[in-house]
Amino acid sequence: MRNNTVKLLSTLLTLMFVHLAAGQPPASQLNLMPVPEKVELLAGKYRLDAGFTVRIAGAQSGRLVKGASRILDRLTGRTGLFLANPTSLLDASAPAAGMLLTAGRQGELAPLQDESYDLVITPDGIKMTAETDIGIIRGLETVLQLLDADENGYFFPAVRVHDKPRFPWRGLLIDAGRHFIPADIIRRNLDAMAAVKMNVLHWHLTEDQGFRIESKAFPKLHQLGSDGLYYTQAEIAGIVAYAGDRGIRVMPEFDLPGHATSWFVGYPELASAPGPYTIERKWGIFDPTFDPTREEIYQFLTTFFAEMATLFPDPCWHIGGDENKGHQWDANPEIQAFMRKNGLADNHALQNHFNMRLEKILDKLGKTMVGWYTDAPPELNKKYIIEVWKGREAMYDMVRRGYRSLLAYGFYIDLIQPTEYHYANDPIPVDSVLTEREKAMILGGEATMWAEFVGPETIDSRIWPRTAAIAERLWSQSEVKDVAEMFRRLAVVSVQLEELGLTHIKNFDMMLRRLAERHPVDELKRFVDVIEPMYTYSRDRPHVFKSHYPLTRVVDAALPDPPAAREFDLLVEGLIAGGKEQEECLKSLTIRLETLQADYPRLMETINGSPVLWEVRPLAEGLAVCTTIGLEALELVKKQQKPASAWIEIRLALLKKAQVPSGEAELLIAHSLEKLVKSMARPDSPPRK
Amino acid sequence: MRNNTVKLLSTLLTLMFVHLAAGQPPASQLNLMPVPEKVELLAGKYRLDAGFTVRIAGAQSGRLVKGASRILDRLTGRTGLFLANPTSLLDASAPAAGMLLTAGRQGELAPLQDESYDLVITPDGIKMTAETDIGIIRGLETVLQLLDADENGYFFPAVRVHDKPRFPWRGLLIDAGRHFIPADIIRRNLDAMAAVKMNVLHWHLTEDQGFRIESKAFPKLHQLGSDGLYYTQAEIAGIVAYAGDRGIRVMPEFDLPGHATSWFVGYPELASAPGPYTIERKWGIFDPTFDPTREEIYQFLTTFFAEMATLFPDPCWHIGGDENKGHQWDANPEIQAFMRKNGLADNHALQNHFNMRLEKILDKLGKTMVGWYTDAPPELNKKYIIEVWKGREAMYDMVRRGYRSLLAYGFYIDLIQPTEYHYANDPIPVDSVLTEREKAMILGGEATMWAEFVGPETIDSRIWPRTAAIAERLWSQSEVKDVAEMFRRLAVVSVQLEELGLTHIKNFDMMLRRLAERHPVDELKRFVDVIEPMYTYSRDRPHVFKSHYPLTRVVDAALPDPPAAREFDLLVEGLIAGGKEQEECLKSLTIRLETLQADYPRLMETINGSPVLWEVRPLAEGLAVCTTIGLEALELVKKQQKPASAWIEIRLALLKKAQVPSGEAELLIAHSLEKLVKSMARPDSPPRK
């Protein structure tokens, strides 16, 4: 059993069998996420009561006042204390404040800002200082995470924290192109980002399936390209301001020259083939591409980007730029002639030509261009920032060529991969051979929420809580990598995120109530608790998906990396490993399997009664097989009997069958039980107790 | 046992002990809410499959296209069917449609619109006709409620429906003044209103505690009067359009001349005393009042209302008008002089003077004035509509004087009263002595969501599902009043409302997770399931509440009219009544009480571990008393033993104590058990089995 697994298991068993002990935990046991650079526990506690007030000294800013008010609101919400009126915050005549915040200056919303802060809590109060107000905003989240309680009420442990981020760019991409994500959902995700100290919303706003920004200069863009689902300019301005209050930059992405069908619905003359165009309803890579040989498109983009610059003040703009297969270019004789005339050898050279034109337009607006990695390296101004989806080696190659880079590879949260996998995805591992200068060119990374299979009801549960682990990877030091510790803190943070309106936990039950439609729901919940959506790239079968298809099925309700299945797997590992925890693992697995087995009749009643559930009937039947095999295996372990090889063979074949996805979802415990049965075939099995 | 109770109990027991039988239910068993005027079941079923399409014939309107698209989305969401692309709706070349919608004309957003519709479903398809597109919008909700499933999949039962509302005005008041309610919450409540065929959002926008509309003419209104919590004009326009798409009128309320502190923060010169004014932080009736003797205020209001008229097209505007105690008028010598000079005998006469001026301003804008009932009858144009909070007799008095009226009395959902009570509140009971002409002047009624004790997290659960019962009272015929039937359908509709984003169910668990903070939550849930917030008018003690105080305590998580407590009470009634259900009641009560009793140790651990829960510790201790007494009593009933009178006396005293509210919440089962113990004192107790 790996070291991580031992720790994870021991944490799980502690939570299951022992109640949390009262009293002060060691610094390593605080619920801080991301873990600060330095934390030192001091003696004593600062008690929170209704008289608590905050004073803002030093540089004044609306961001600070609003940030402090929000923290007071959340403290009020968590504690139920009737705190003094937050509007008295800045009252100079107020008595000595419980929390004193001192920022040196107002931070700017630009890369490489100082986000550090120093926090000291003593029994007398809380004092925080920071170079910028953005540093204070980061530190306020730490204060909130330090809130604790004992038999006398709420308190903050006395502590000294010095903190700053490891990487300056800690982003979340939200793809509002493939499925529209309404403004209120963007806002609550900004709140969640702030809670884990992320600082860039990368807002993917245009796609083949939708053009999501109101344009007054070219109104047919949103009028014809969006099915009416777009952000008004007022909404965008509101969101950019909302993000700014939280010290979060908003980087828009206008995806060019491919991924551009929706632009051409209203303006077919921009494309490399005549059209007409309609909004794309399927997923994939499509042909419609800007025609880079015509001056008109640069005039169009100059006007359009000038309009967008009034909405998006961020100095970095993303122009997409990948996945252009050039089919429209190959088929257009005028484009071919242009290439010959201008000595452009291939489509790569033509795209470079386009990019260089774009860069000039953006440069005049004071914008640095950001683009997706492409196999052929760009030939641009070295200000260009490359976002890499292809692997760390590709990123190292880019920084060696002199381009600043962002890591998206390994943070593709749309793919439904384990939290642990994302957490381990360090942009610069300890054994990296990069020079210090090259390392400094790696700005950070971004969790990417591509939206083929998410909509307003499910997007939160695809982003959270896993993205909090990514946020920690990008903020905390490289040495912070204990997976058991991460999961312990993640569970706490996940519930705290709900106070911001996030629906990642509560929509699970809601979706199951709808699926069960008037039938009992408890058994269905325990069933879907051990189910996971398929790996996304395997999903687009047997259906060719379309953008308006339902996102309300079991595969949509099921959570990525579901805790119940993770726990089950851990218990199986503990059982296999033997040792002192074996007895507890055996006990807990038996209870879980017996419960699932007892659930079966009512579960099948619910499934049979609701046609939307019929597609997961094979998984429910697989569950019955799993519980039977699992309980048989546990009985053998209990009796320290070794099964016959025929028994093992048959069970493994049945478990393989139970692993076959259905309704695009799979039964995770079938994999765990396969491990268990396989372990019983080993000569040293069953392990001694 | 009352007839209603017998039915309720039998419905409950059916749900608990027998699974829903498959096959076609009688018309009375359909899940339609509100119940249509006429429903006739026909033979057969219309099967829904992925090829389902809709065609809009007759009058075309954006409202119809969007309405039909929404219904298709919701059908898709419920069934998981990959329905054809909704954008092909109006494709004239489409094959014969599964649903054909024919409206005679576009309906107007004004009182007394035709909202009737005729719906016929046969095995060949769905056909709906209506005088207006608003009628079609109403009927589409009926179609959706008819969706059912059997062993072959989804279907609509063949049916003929003729439907129209009993009252033309079926409103929901949302008070965004006392606590700001963000735009997305208003929108989802509009969706919920449409789902139960309500047609007026009465939007209470100005209060002592907040001025919630952006005014470009007088920007200090929202800038200084709202703490930054107001609707932008773009948001208001968006909401009015959103409502209009659903056939819902938006009537704004600008509360005058009292309830007006927030106006005076920016414009103290409008008030009857010099100021300065600050936003009011407490609840109650306050002195700041417009000065009706000064011409400037009429100029101000003329300009302001002209600006508002660009946002609120509805022909009816509410001007509040009640709860002005006139203290500022009494204290102002200039106002007193004005009254003497103009022969205005008292404050009532002065307010009438003010109202008559207002009426002229509104009349020029084409607006009919609506106002709250005051004890002194108004002396206005008979177009004036009076909303009555004082009782049905007051309303009858008003209609006899010639004023059209709305009933708010009995629909005050903020007060935390039983659904059954609101449902019985018929504006014109069968025994009414009003003439037909007088009856016609009763336009309908409004559920009023006053917001002293609700915020964004809790408002949905205070409005829904109870307001669906009010919607039925105002739409369905007077004869539709079977409470058991209402509760059966309400449970179905309540879950369906979740698909619109309503949080009335899911925020309960979420709030308890926060309250339990890292401690087990299941026992806490079963505990709060039998707790109810106190009657609101009794709540404002021992604290003087302020507007920023927390709305995250147990009293806020607890539901009005909680189903588990209602069921418990019903089972107690069944037990007391004896008869054939007694055995099942005994069995179910025993399980419930034993579960609650077993919960106690872990519940107390959770409460002790989380200081925000300490205020309900007395209720948890009361629960322990209740479970012990309850189980003792059940044991006696089982043994058919009569308790000693001392036993009864002591138990009643203990139960009285357990009924004492704590944390502004009360333990409902203590009341039910009191009934049980009291019944045991009767000579005929325990009843024979």
Contacts between the chains, C-beta under 8 A, distances in Angstrom:
chain1	res1	chain2	res2	distance
A	19	B	605	6.8
A	20	B	518	6.5
A	20	B	519	7.6
A	20	B	609	7.6
A	73	B	548	7.5
A	76	B	548	7.3
A	76	B	549	7.3
A	76	B	550	4.6
A	76	B	552	7.6
A	77	B	514	7.4
A	77	B	550	5.6
A	77	B	551	8.0
A	77	B	552	4.3
A	78	B	514	6.6
A	78	B	517	7.4
A	78	B	552	7.3
A	78	B	612	7.1
A	79	B	550	7.6
A	79	B	611	6.8
A	79	B	612	5.6
A	80	B	550	5.0
A	80	B	552	6.3
A	80	B	553	4.6
A	80	B	611	7.9
A	80	B	612	3.9
A	80	B	615	7.5
A	81	B	550	7.2
A	82	B	543	6.5
A	82	B	546	7.3
A	82	B	549	5.0
A	82	B	550	7.1
A	83	B	548	7.9
A	85	B	281	6.3
A	85	B	546	6.8
A	85	B	548	6.2
A	86	B	548	6.1
A	87	B	227	7.0
A	149	B	517	7.5
A	149	B	609	7.2
A	149	B	610	6.5
A	149	B	611	5.1
A	151	B	608	7.5
A	153	B	611	4.7
A	154	B	611	5.7
A	182	B	184	7.1
A	183	B	184	7.8
A	184	B	182	7.1
A	184	B	183	7.8
A	184	B	184	3.9
A	227	B	87	7.0
A	232	B	234	6.5
A	232	B	238	7.8
A	234	B	232	6.5
A	234	B	234	4.3
A	234	B	235	7.9
A	235	B	234	7.9
A	238	B	232	7.8
A	281	B	85	6.3
A	456	B	501	7.8
A	492	B	518	6.5
A	495	B	513	5.2
A	495	B	514	6.8
A	495	B	517	7.8
A	495	B	518	7.9
A	498	B	510	5.1
A	498	B	513	6.6
A	498	B	514	6.6
A	499	B	514	6.1
A	499	B	552	8.0
A	501	B	456	7.8
A	503	B	506	7.7
A	505	B	510	6.9
A	505	B	513	7.3
A	506	B	503	7.7
A	506	B	506	4.1
A	506	B	507	7.0
A	506	B	509	6.4
A	506	B	510	4.8
A	507	B	506	7.0
A	509	B	506	6.4
A	509	B	509	6.7
A	510	B	498	5.1
A	510	B	505	7.0
A	510	B	506	4.8
A	513	B	495	5.2
A	513	B	498	6.6
A	513	B	505	7.3
A	514	B	77	7.4
A	514	B	78	6.6
A	514	B	495	6.8
A	514	B	498	6.6
A	514	B	499	6.1
A	517	B	78	7.4
A	517	B	149	7.4
A	517	B	495	7.9
A	518	B	20	6.5
A	518	B	492	6.5
A	518	B	495	7.9
A	519	B	20	7.7
A	543	B	82	6.5
A	546	B	82	7.4
A	546	B	85	6.8
A	548	B	73	7.5
A	548	B	76	7.3
A	548	B	83	7.9
A	548	B	85	6.2
A	548	B	86	6.2
A	549	B	76	7.3
A	549	B	82	5.0
A	550	B	76	4.6
A	550	B	77	5.6
A	550	B	79	7.6
A	550	B	80	5.0
A	550	B	81	7.2
A	550	B	82	7.1
A	551	B	77	8.0
A	552	B	76	7.6
A	552	B	77	4.3
A	552	B	78	7.3
A	552	B	80	6.3
A	552	B	499	8.0
A	553	B	80	4.6
A	605	B	19	6.8
A	608	B	151	7.5
A	609	B	20	7.7
A	609	B	149	7.2
A	610	B	149	6.5
A	611	B	79	6.8
A	611	B	80	7.9
A	611	B	149	5.1
A	611	B	153	4.8
A	611	B	154	5.7
A	612	B	78	7.1
A	612	B	79	5.6
A	612	B	80	3.9
A	615	B	80	7.5
